[in-house]
Structure formats: structure tokens, C-alpha cells
Amino acid sequence: MISSRQTDRATRHKEDVRGFTEREYRYLMERSLARIAFVCEDSQPHIVPVIYEFDGRYLYLSGWNLQYSLRFQDLDEEKITLLVDDLESANRLIPRGIEVTGLVETKEKDAKLYLRITPVGKISWGL
């Protein structure tokens, strides 16, 4: 028999982003490693690990040599997906995470180049 807690964990929420729930907000604030997915000019999907910062409204991406990467600079004004996920604990293999879709633009902040994601959609699970 499936408990209501298990049902809640399995429920995926997809909605337009007008704001993150308290749990989603906390989850994003407490982490810094994510993966982004995008489609290259040759139509090949690409996934890259990145470091991110979340200010409650935008997600700022940085990474190793980001400012020198033409692939990242070419993402300006493109659609992108950011995935932050993990397991609840090493002892309980229960996945949780949030997938944020949005528009990306290149921004300079503190003399460093960042990709800034403006969220337009989200799906979360297990939070």
C-alpha cells in the first residue's frame, strides 16, 4: 500500500514560475552545483556541470573558464534547462530535485562573466 507521504514525494509539480515555494527556495539556496542542458548549433544536446548562485529571482552560472568558452557565450538569449538534484541521504536513496527552464543571457558581475537564467518554468520532486 502506498502512503500519502510516498504519493507526495512522487508527485511532480510543473508550473509557471511566479515564485518558488519555500522548500524550492531553500533547496536552491543550500546548494551550488548543478547541470545545464542546451542544444548546440549542430542540434546536438549538451549537458555541462556548473556552479550557480541564486538570488531569489535569477540563477547566475559560472564555471571553469566560462569567460573563455565560445559555447557559453553563444547561449545569449537562448532557452536553457538547469537541474539541481541529489539523494535525500546516503542511507535513503530517495531522489529529490528541481528542474528550472528559462532564458539565458550573458552578464558581467564583479568583473567576471556569468550566464544569468531568468526562470520561466519549473518542475520539482521530493522536496
C-alpha positions, 0 to 999 in steps of 0.5 A: 500500500502506498502512503500519502507521504510516498504519493507526495514525494512522487508527485511532480509539480510543473508550473509557471514560475511566479515564485518558488515555494519555500522548500524550492527556495531553500533547496536552491539556496543550500546548494551550488552545483548543478547541470545545464542542458542546451542544444548546440548549433549542430542540434546536438544536446549538451549537458555541462556541470556548473556552479550557480548562485541564486538570488531569489529571482535569477540563477547566475552560472559560472564555471571553469573558464566560462569567460573563455568558452565560445559555447557559453557565450553563444547561449545569449538569449537562448532557452536553457534547462538547469537541474539541481538534484541529489539523494535525500541521504546516503542511507535513503536513496530517495531522489529529490530535485528541481528542474528550472527552464528559462532564458539565458543571457550573458552578464558581467558581475564583479568583473567576471562573466556569468550566464544569468537564467531568468526562470520561466518554468519549473518542475520539482520532486521530493522536496 
